[in-house]
Amino acid sequence: MLNKVMLIGNLGRDPEVRHLDNGAAVAKFSIATNERYKDKAGEYQTITEWHDIIMWRGLAELAERLLTKGKLVYVEGKLTTRKWQDQNGQDRRTTEVVANNFQILEKREGSGGSGTPFPSASNEPAANKSLPNTSQTPIPSAPETSTTSTTSNTEMPEDDLPF
């Protein structure tokens, strides 16, 4: 079985972060993805889809520090559905993406156009370490991945994203 979501979109709002009684941080925000198509009249139409994103613990704290409304971001995670009853006793459901990784896709401000990517969640410090101040600490580039399969120059491995 597979439950995997990969989205690239713009943040609709700054992450809203709260801390639970047990100390765990949880961040909530939404991102918008756009799809363009040509209608029967030959006019381009855009469909915007909104996705609710949930991040937990250190990833939530990292999102709080790095993500702001409007940023272009890659989010990876899984779909979950929550059920609850509203104030009127009606059963409600919502589907969310519980993220386990994200990466900002825009260049850093003031980087001189170097294009160095922001850290992804896979570069996240351990939970017992304090998070570095990114305005003073150089951010390492994302780790390179290698594939062991052989492909021709025209083929791209399935897990090799083109961005």
C-alpha positions in Angstrom: 0.0 0.0 0.0 1.2 3.5 -0.7 0.0 6.8 0.7 2.3 9.6 -0.6 1.6 13.2 -1.6 4.0 15.5 -3.3 2.9 19.1 -3.8 4.4 22.3 -5.2 2.5 25.4 -4.4 2.4 28.8 -2.7 1.6 29.3 0.9 -1.8 30.8 1.5 -0.9 32.1 5.0 1.9 32.0 7.5 2.1 28.8 9.4 0.0 28.8 12.6 2.1 27.0 15.3 0.8 25.9 18.7 2.3 23.6 21.4 0.4 20.7 22.9 0.4 19.9 26.6 3.1 17.3 26.0 5.3 20.0 24.4 5.0 18.8 20.8 4.7 21.6 18.2 2.1 21.4 15.5 2.0 23.8 12.5 -1.0 24.3 10.2 -1.2 26.2 6.9 -2.5 25.9 3.4 -0.8 25.9 0.0 -2.4 26.5 -3.4 -1.6 24.5 -6.5 -2.6 25.7 -9.9 -3.5 23.7 -13.0 -3.9 25.5 -16.4 -5.8 24.1 -19.4 -7.3 25.3 -22.6 -11.1 25.4 -22.7 -13.3 24.6 -25.8 -13.1 28.3 -26.8 -9.3 28.1 -26.8 -9.0 30.3 -23.7 -6.6 29.4 -20.9 -8.3 28.6 -17.6 -6.7 28.1 -14.2 -8.0 25.9 -11.5 -6.6 26.6 -8.0 -6.8 23.8 -5.5 -6.2 24.5 -1.8 -4.5 21.9 0.4 -4.4 21.9 4.3 -0.9 21.0 5.6 0.0 19.7 9.1 3.6 19.5 10.3 4.7 18.1 13.7 7.5 18.7 16.2 10.9 20.0 14.9 9.5 20.2 11.3 6.7 22.5 12.6 9.3 24.7 14.4 11.4 24.9 11.2 8.3 25.8 9.2 7.5 28.5 11.6 10.9 30.1 11.2 11.3 29.7 7.4 7.9 29.7 5.8 5.8 32.8 5.1 2.7 33.6 3.0 3.3 33.5 -0.7 6.5 31.4 -0.7 6.8 28.6 -3.3 7.4 25.3 -1.5 7.6 21.6 -2.1 5.8 19.5 0.5 5.9 15.8 0.8 3.8 13.7 3.1 0.7 11.5 3.4 -3.1 12.0 3.2 -5.0 11.7 6.4 -8.7 12.2 7.2 -10.0 13.4 10.5 -13.5 13.1 11.8 -15.2 15.2 14.5 -18.6 16.6 15.5 -19.3 20.3 15.2 -21.1 22.5 17.7 -24.5 21.3 16.2 -23.6 17.6 16.6 -23.1 17.2 12.9 -20.4 14.7 11.8 -17.6 16.5 9.9 -14.6 15.2 8.0 -11.5 16.9 6.6 -8.6 15.6 4.6 -5.1 17.0 5.3 -1.6 16.4 4.2 0.6 15.4 7.1 4.0 16.5 5.9 7.2 14.7 6.6 9.5 16.9 4.4 9.4 20.3 2.8 11.8 22.5 0.8 11.5 26.1 -0.2 12.0 26.4 -3.9 12.7 30.2 -4.1 16.2 31.6 -3.9 17.3 33.0 -0.6 17.0 36.8 -0.3 20.4 38.5 -0.3 22.1 35.4 -1.6 23.5 37.2 -4.6 21.6 34.8 -6.9 23.6 31.8 -5.9 20.5 29.7 -5.9 21.5 27.8 -2.8 18.4 25.9 -1.7 17.0 26.2 1.8 17.3 23.1 3.9 14.7 20.4 3.6 13.3 18.6 6.6 15.9 15.8 6.0 18.5 18.4 7.0 16.6 19.2 10.2 18.6 19.2 13.4 17.9 16.5 15.9 15.0 17.3 18.2 17.2 17.7 21.3 19.5 20.3 19.6 18.5 24.0 19.3 17.7 25.3 15.8 20.4 27.5 14.3 19.7 31.1 13.5 19.6 30.9 9.7 20.3 34.6 9.2 23.8 34.1 10.6 24.5 30.5 9.8 25.2 29.4 6.3 22.7 26.9 5.1 24.1 23.7 3.5 22.8 22.7 0.1 20.4 19.7 -0.1 22.2 16.4 0.0 22.7 14.8 -3.4 21.1 11.4 -3.9 22.6 8.7 -6.1 20.9 6.0 -8.0 22.3 2.6 -8.5 20.3 1.8 -11.6 21.8 2.5 -15.0 19.8 4.7 -17.3 20.4 6.2 -20.7 20.8 10.0 -21.2 17.2 10.2 -22.4 15.7 8.3 -19.5 15.0 9.7 -16.0 14.7 7.4 -13.0 11.2 7.5 -11.5 12.4 8.9 -8.2 14.5 11.7 -9.8 12.4 14.9 -9.7 13.2 17.4 -12.5 13.6 20.4 -10.3 
